[in-house]
Amino acid sequence: MAEMDRPNESCIIKNSLYQSHEITARVVKAGDHAIDATCGNGGDTLFLAGLTGEGGKVYSFDIQREALDRTSDRLKKEGLYGRVELIHDTHERMDEYVKEKVRCVMFNLGYLPGGDHSIGTRGESTIAAVKKAMELLMVNGIITIVVYYGGDSGFSEKEEILDFIRTINYKQYTVTKTEFVNQINCPPILVCIEKLF
């Protein structure tokens, strides 16, 4: 939904987006393949392209051309454009574009920051995409989902996602949910899914 400012460096517990990056950085290495399922303004795509290096590859999806254009501009500015395949399509069809196993899939739910709030991720399509991501994931790979909700959108998707993750087979995947319980304005929730075998 919105890219959040980096939290105060003296804080131990950072916001959900920052935590998703910390976890991903421990998993993704140079040469890996990764997916940004919702490129938005390109923050996660840029981050993944830095981690995967010249020998790796990032697949970045969005249904809005504006999001892909913003991401493209950021990648070119940082000299990372050649590491990324930008895909103008729904993340529900990621398996049609990605044929190899990936180390990480990042989801940043909601709407394009600064964009039309009526165009955003929806529970049904997000769950379908997460299921595809789970199949594409390598053993010990990770899926991060930053769940934005509040204001005029995201409440239904949040509930659908949280209901879905409770049904994931615990023998094959470890699933965690991290949320802030004493903050105002519906702080984002972080969901992580690790593939065990």
N, C-alpha and C positions, 0 to 999 in steps of 0.2 A: 504494500500500500504506500508506504513512505519510507525513504531511506532515513535512518535515524543518525543523528550526530554521534560521534564517538563519545562514550561516557567519560566522566571524570576518571583519569588514569589511576587515581588513588583508590577508587572503588574496587573491591574484590568481585562483587557480583555485578556483571555488566548486563546490558539489555539483550533481548533475545537475538537480534540480528548479529550483534557482536559475538555472542556465545556460539551462534551457528558457524561463524567464521573461525573461531578458536578451535572448535571440534573438527571442522573440515581441514584446517591446516595441519592437524595431527595425522590425518588419513591420506590426503592427496599428495603425491610425490611427482617429481619430474618424470615425464614419459607416460603418465596416466591419461585416461580418457574420462571426461566428466560431462555432466549435463546441467545447464541452467534451464529449468523447466518454465520459468517465468522471467524473461530478461528485464522487463520494465525499463528503468533508466540505465541498466548495464552494470550496476555495482557488483552483483554476484558473478556475472560473466567475466568482468575485468579481474576480479579476485581469483577465479578459477584459472584463467589464462596465465596469471602469474605463477600459480602453483604447478600447473601441468608442464610448463616450460616449452621450449622449441620442439621437443620430441613428442609432446602430448597433443591432445585435441579437446576442445570444448564445443559441445552442441548447444546452441542457445535458441530457445523457442519463444515466440510470442505471436498472438493473433493480431496485434496492432502494428501496422507499418511504422507508425511514429515511434514506438518503443524500439524497434529494430534499428531505425535511423539514429536515434539517440545513442544506442549501444555501439553502433558502427563508428560514430564520431568519437566516442570515448576510446575505443580500441585503437583507432588510427592515431589519435593524439598520443597514446602511450606506446605506440609501436608494436601492438599485440594483435593486430587484425588478422594476420596470417595463421594464428593458432585457433581461430574460432570459425565455426560454420553457423551462420545466422539463418534461422528457419522460420519462414512466415507461415505458421500453421499451429494448430492446437497441440498442447503437450499430450493430449490423449493419444496422438498418433506417433509418439516418439519412437516406437519400435519399428516404424516404417522407414526411419532415417538412420537409426543407430543399430548397427549389426554386431558390434563387439561388446564385451562386458565393460562396465564402467566402474570407477572407484567411488564416485560420488554423484548424487543428484540433489540439487538445491531447488526448493520451492519457496517463493516469497509471495504469499497470497494477497489478494485484494485487487485494487485497481491501480492503473498507471498514475504515479504521483504527478499531480498537475493536470490529469486527464479527466475524461468523462467517467463519473462514478457509476454510471449504469453499465459500463463495460468492465467486467472484472471476472475473477475466478469464481467458479460455482462448485458446490460440494460434489455433485454427481460426476462432473468431468474431472475434478481434481482427484477424487478417489480412483477413477479409472486410470488416470495418469500415474498415480502412486503405485497402483498394482503393476503397471507396465514397468515402472522404475524398479520395483522389487525384483522382477524377473531379469532385468538387465544388469543388476548389481553383482559385482564380484563378491566372493566370500570376504567377510570383514570390511566390505564397503559400507558406506553410510548414506542415508537419505536425511536431509534436514528440511523441515517445513516450518517456516515462520508464519503463524496464523494471525493475521490482522483482522480485527473486528471492531465495531464501534461506530458512532456517528450514524451514517445512513446505510451502512452495508456490513456484510460479513457475519452476522449473527447465525444465520441458518447454516452457512458453510462451516463455521466453527463447530457447531453441534454435530453435524454430519461427520466431519473429520474425526472428532474425539470419539464418537460412537464407533466408527470404522476401526480405529487403531486398537481398540479393546478386543477386536475379533482376530487380530493377526496371530498366527501360530507361534507360540512362545518357544517351541522347539527349534524353529528355523530362524526366528528374528527376535532381537531384543528391542523393545520399544520404550522410550522414555518421554515424559511430558514435563516441561519446566514452565511454571507460571509465577508471576508476581502476585501476591495475595493482599498487599497493603498499598497498592498504587491506584491512582485515579485514572479515569479516561480509558479504560479497557486496554491495558498494556498487552502487546503481542505475546502469544504463547509459542514456545519452541517445542517441536516434536522431532525426535531423532529415531531412526530405524536402522539397526545394524543387522546385516545378513550374517548368520552364523555358519551356514553350510550351503 
